[in-house]
Amino acid sequence: MAHAPSGPAQYLVKFGGQSIACNQYALAKLGVDRAHCFLKLDEYVILCVPFQFGFKRSLFLASLSIQELTFFQRYINGIVGLSITFTPQRQEPIKFFIRCNLTTVGQMKGRENVGLFVVDYKATPSDLINMLGSFLENQERIQGLYEDYGRSMIRMTPQTSKILGYNMYATITEPNAQPKRIQIFNLSTKIIEHLEASGSPERFPGTMVAYQLFFKKYRVSTAGTIMSTSKLPQGIVRTVASIPFSPELVEIIDDYWFTIRAMPSLKTVQ
């Protein structure tokens, strides 16, 4: 009877075709040391930043002129070295030097003087596979929490704000407009309900907006789609919007519900 794969092999079977977009959240969770990420092309060493991680292929960005990018294109299909350091929380730094094939060198679309380097690993270190697999596995868990906690609204009182680590500051932004401050009234991983001062616009359902919510742990930036808007008797505008999956917000709300469950006396805050 065949045994189920474990360790790196398990992650390759489950996530081998996936990649990780290297946004601020992912870089922080993985512990990428941006000061120690280099591509070595012959005698040239290029400081770069990860753009996308994969188990077999990764993309990196570097600040280079058009002339420099043209020069480095001569190394396409050649062997290059990737030197990168990760410093996961509460762990010693993990350093990798990986031999790669350089498959693409070009300018990043819409970004002047930013070069895009695509490299294929000759062999992916087991520790790197474990790090990327563990991150993706955790994202699966957080995605499930996004669905679960989306059904439970949190009324934003001074006490709940303190538990959430919410700094009592949030903004809404519409296209070609300056951010406006809002007061969050209710919040879940999927829904934000907020209030704005008298005279604020009543937005049509389907309107796209952007939110920034300031917490001690993260500053959450997320899109929003207006579901409904109404005006209260005092002229205050009440808006309800749906928000997409935000791992930062899910983590914050997960910590909140964990605290509530761990301390029964706090259940009265709901």
C-alpha positions as CSV (number, residue, x, y, z in Angstrom):
1,M,0.0,0.0,0.0
2,A,1.5,3.4,-1.1
3,H,2.1,5.9,1.7
4,A,0.8,9.4,1.4
5,P,3.6,11.9,0.7
6,S,4.8,14.0,3.7
7,G,7.0,17.0,4.2
8,P,8.2,18.8,1.1
9,A,6.7,16.2,-1.2
10,Q,3.3,16.7,0.4
11,Y,3.5,20.5,-0.3
12,L,4.6,19.9,-3.9
13,V,1.6,17.6,-4.5
14,K,-0.9,20.0,-2.9
15,F,0.5,23.4,-4.0
16,G,3.1,22.7,-6.7
17,G,1.2,24.6,-9.3
18,Q,0.4,27.7,-7.1
19,S,2.4,30.8,-6.6
20,I,2.6,33.5,-3.9
21,A,2.1,37.2,-4.7
22,C,4.7,39.0,-2.7
23,N,2.7,41.8,-1.2
24,Q,3.6,43.4,2.1
25,Y,1.6,40.8,4.1
26,A,3.3,37.8,2.4
27,L,6.8,39.3,2.7
28,A,6.3,39.9,6.4
29,K,4.8,36.5,7.1
30,L,7.6,34.7,5.2
31,G,10.2,36.9,6.9
32,V,11.9,38.0,3.7
33,D,15.0,40.1,4.5
34,R,14.9,42.6,1.7
35,A,18.4,43.8,2.4
36,H,19.7,40.3,1.6
37,C,18.1,39.3,-1.7
38,F,20.5,39.3,-4.7
39,L,20.8,37.9,-8.2
40,K,24.3,37.1,-9.3
41,L,24.9,37.2,-13.0
42,D,28.5,36.4,-13.8
43,E,30.5,39.0,-11.8
44,Y,27.4,41.3,-11.4
45,V,25.3,41.3,-8.2
46,I,21.9,42.9,-8.5
47,L,19.9,43.8,-5.4
48,C,16.3,42.8,-6.0
49,V,12.9,42.2,-4.3
50,P,10.6,39.2,-4.7
51,F,7.6,39.8,-6.8
52,Q,6.2,36.3,-7.0
53,F,7.3,33.0,-5.3
54,G,6.8,29.6,-6.8
55,F,8.0,26.1,-6.0
56,K,9.9,25.9,-9.3
57,R,9.9,29.5,-10.7
58,S,10.1,32.9,-9.0
59,L,9.9,36.5,-10.2
60,F,12.1,39.4,-8.9
61,L,12.1,43.2,-9.4
62,A,15.2,45.4,-9.6
63,S,15.8,49.1,-10.1
64,L,17.7,49.3,-13.4
65,S,17.9,51.6,-16.4
66,I,16.8,50.6,-19.8
67,Q,20.4,50.4,-20.8
68,E,21.2,48.1,-17.9
69,L,18.2,45.9,-18.7
70,T,19.3,45.6,-22.3
71,F,22.8,44.7,-21.1
72,F,21.6,41.9,-18.8
73,Q,19.5,40.3,-21.5
74,R,22.6,38.7,-22.7
75,Y,22.4,36.3,-19.7
76,I,19.0,34.9,-20.7
77,N,19.0,31.1,-20.7
78,G,22.2,31.2,-18.6
79,I,22.9,30.0,-15.1
80,V,22.5,32.7,-12.3
81,G,22.7,32.5,-8.6
82,L,19.9,33.6,-6.2
83,S,20.9,34.6,-2.7
84,I,18.1,35.2,-0.3
85,T,17.6,35.3,3.4
86,F,14.4,34.7,5.4
87,T,14.0,35.6,9.1
88,P,10.8,33.9,10.3
89,Q,9.4,35.1,13.6
90,R,11.2,33.7,16.6
91,Q,13.6,31.8,14.4
92,E,17.2,32.1,13.3
93,P,17.7,33.5,9.8
94,I,17.6,30.9,7.0
95,K,19.9,31.7,4.1
96,F,19.7,30.2,0.6
97,F,21.9,30.3,-2.4
98,I,20.1,28.7,-5.3
99,R,21.3,27.9,-8.8
100,C,18.8,29.0,-11.4
101,N,18.1,29.4,-15.1
102,L,17.4,33.0,-16.1
103,T,14.4,32.7,-18.4
104,T,13.3,36.4,-18.8
105,V,14.8,39.9,-18.4
106,G,12.5,42.8,-19.2
107,Q,10.9,46.0,-18.1
108,M,8.0,45.7,-15.7
109,K,4.8,47.0,-17.5
110,G,3.9,50.5,-16.4
111,R,7.0,50.9,-14.2
112,E,9.9,53.0,-15.6
113,N,13.4,51.8,-14.6
114,V,12.1,48.6,-12.9
115,G,13.3,45.4,-14.3
116,L,11.6,42.0,-14.1
117,F,13.7,38.9,-13.7
118,V,12.2,35.4,-14.1
119,V,14.2,32.5,-12.8
120,D,13.6,28.7,-12.8
121,Y,15.3,26.8,-9.9
122,K,17.7,24.0,-10.9
123,A,16.6,22.3,-7.6
124,T,14.3,23.8,-5.0
125,P,15.7,23.4,-1.4
126,S,13.5,21.4,0.9
127,D,13.5,24.2,3.6
128,L,12.2,26.6,1.0
129,I,9.4,24.2,-0.1
130,N,8.4,23.8,3.5
131,M,8.3,27.6,4.1
132,L,6.2,28.3,1.0
133,G,3.9,25.3,1.6
134,S,3.4,26.2,5.2
135,F,2.4,29.8,4.2
136,L,-0.1,28.5,1.6
137,E,-1.5,26.0,4.1
138,N,-2.1,28.8,6.6
139,Q,-3.8,30.9,3.9
140,E,-6.2,28.0,3.3
141,R,-7.0,28.1,7.0
142,I,-7.5,31.8,7.0
143,Q,-9.7,31.6,3.9
144,G,-12.0,29.3,5.8
145,L,-12.1,31.7,8.7
146,Y,-13.1,34.4,6.3
147,E,-16.2,32.4,5.4
148,D,-16.9,31.5,9.1
149,Y,-16.5,34.9,10.6
150,G,-18.3,36.6,7.8
151,R,-21.6,35.5,9.4
152,S,-20.9,37.2,12.8
153,M,-20.9,41.0,13.0
154,I,-18.9,42.8,15.7
155,R,-20.5,45.9,17.1
156,M,-17.8,48.5,17.3
157,T,-17.9,49.8,20.9
158,P,-15.0,51.2,22.9
159,Q,-14.5,47.8,24.5
160,T,-14.6,45.8,21.3
161,S,-12.3,48.3,19.7
162,K,-9.8,47.8,22.4
163,I,-9.9,44.0,22.1
164,L,-9.5,44.3,18.3
165,G,-6.7,46.8,18.7
166,Y,-8.6,49.2,16.5
167,N,-7.2,52.8,16.5
168,M,-10.6,54.4,16.0
169,Y,-9.6,55.7,12.6
170,A,-10.8,54.5,9.1
171,T,-11.3,56.1,5.7
172,I,-13.3,55.6,2.5
173,T,-12.0,56.6,-0.9
174,E,-13.8,56.8,-4.2
175,P,-12.1,57.1,-7.6
176,N,-10.5,60.6,-8.2
177,A,-11.4,61.7,-4.7
178,Q,-9.6,62.3,-1.4
179,P,-10.1,59.9,1.5
180,K,-12.9,60.7,3.9
181,R,-13.0,59.7,7.5
182,I,-15.8,57.2,8.5
183,Q,-17.0,55.8,11.8
184,I,-17.2,52.0,11.7
185,F,-20.5,50.8,13.3
186,N,-20.4,47.0,12.6
187,L,-17.7,44.8,11.1
188,S,-17.1,41.2,10.0
189,T,-14.6,39.6,7.7
190,K,-17.1,40.2,4.8
191,I,-19.1,43.2,5.7
192,I,-18.4,46.7,6.9
193,E,-21.1,49.0,8.1
194,H,-20.2,52.6,8.7
195,L,-21.5,56.1,9.4
196,E,-20.6,59.4,7.8
197,A,-21.5,63.0,8.8
198,S,-24.6,64.8,7.6
199,G,-24.2,65.9,4.0
200,S,-22.1,62.9,2.9
201,P,-23.1,61.3,-0.4
202,E,-25.5,58.4,-0.6
203,R,-23.8,55.9,-2.8
204,F,-25.6,53.6,-5.2
205,P,-25.4,49.8,-4.7
206,G,-22.5,48.4,-6.7
207,T,-20.3,51.5,-6.3
208,M,-16.7,50.5,-5.9
209,V,-14.8,52.1,-3.1
210,A,-11.6,51.6,-1.1
211,Y,-11.2,51.4,2.7
212,Q,-8.3,51.8,5.1
213,L,-8.8,50.6,8.6
214,F,-6.1,51.3,11.2
215,F,-5.4,48.6,13.7
216,K,-2.4,48.2,16.0
217,K,-1.4,44.9,14.3
218,Y,-2.0,46.0,10.7
219,R,-3.2,48.8,8.6
220,V,-5.9,47.1,6.5
221,S,-6.3,48.3,2.9
222,T,-9.2,46.7,1.1
223,A,-11.7,47.3,-1.7
224,G,-15.4,47.5,-1.0
225,T,-18.7,47.2,-3.0
226,I,-21.6,49.3,-1.7
227,M,-24.6,47.1,-0.8
228,S,-26.9,49.8,0.6
229,T,-27.0,53.4,1.8
230,S,-29.6,55.1,4.0
231,K,-30.0,58.4,5.8
232,L,-30.7,58.4,9.5
233,P,-33.1,61.0,10.9
234,Q,-30.2,63.2,12.1
235,G,-28.9,63.3,8.5
236,I,-26.1,60.9,9.3
237,V,-25.4,58.5,6.3
238,R,-25.3,54.8,7.1
239,T,-23.5,52.6,4.5
240,V,-23.2,48.8,4.2
241,A,-20.5,47.4,1.9
242,S,-19.1,44.0,1.2
243,I,-15.3,43.5,1.3
244,P,-13.2,40.8,-0.2
245,F,-10.8,38.4,1.5
246,S,-8.2,40.3,3.5
247,P,-5.8,38.0,5.4
248,E,-4.8,40.8,7.7
249,L,-8.4,41.6,8.7
250,V,-9.2,37.9,9.2
251,E,-6.2,37.5,11.5
252,I,-7.4,40.5,13.6
253,I,-10.9,39.2,13.8
254,D,-9.7,35.6,14.6
255,D,-7.7,37.0,17.5
256,Y,-10.8,38.9,18.7
257,W,-13.0,35.8,18.7
258,F,-10.2,33.7,20.4
259,T,-10.1,36.3,23.2
260,I,-13.8,36.3,23.5
261,R,-13.9,32.5,23.8
262,A,-11.0,32.4,26.2
263,M,-12.5,35.0,28.5
264,P,-16.3,34.3,29.0
265,S,-16.7,37.5,30.9
266,L,-16.1,39.4,27.7
267,K,-19.0,37.8,25.9
268,T,-21.3,40.5,27.1
269,V,-19.5,43.0,24.8
270,Q,-21.5,41.6,21.9
